[in-house]
Amino acid sequence: MRALLVINPQSTGASSATQRVVERALRSELDLEVVETDARGHGVALAAALDADLVIACGGDGTVNEVCNGLIDFSTGKSRGAALGIIPTGSTNVFARALGFRNDPVEATHQLLESIKRNNRTEISLGLASWESPLG
């Protein structure tokens, strides 16, 4: 399975040593490409540009949000076809916890790999909302 690991190096919950352990574990089971975000919004472009079966967000809720936005073709409103994986390394990780991921990045990596082996997926609906102030 071709996978893209999108790492937010500014995320507070994982040291570079932990990131190396996570990357090594994923590489043992997946055809993995690793990229790092370098600015706000970069995760959207990375997830949208590369061809992968699975895109893994390694960061907090902001990184997950960016990767999700990259997995949607907003011109059609359809998914680009890749699945989303999450390795939580942020300060709160609300979305990952809601999906049942452990807050420890190494434990979450093992959970993700086990889910991949079992072809265990959870379909979620995504929406887009915009708002304009009456004041302009």
Buried (B, 14 or more C-beta within 10 A) or exposed (E): EBBBBBBBEBBEBBEEEBBEBBBEBBBEBBEBBBBBBEEEEBBBBBBBEBEBBBBBBBBBBBBBBBBBBBBBEEEEEEEBEBBBBBBBBBEEBEBBBEBEBBBBBBEBBEBBBEBBEEEEEEEEEEEEEEEEEEEE
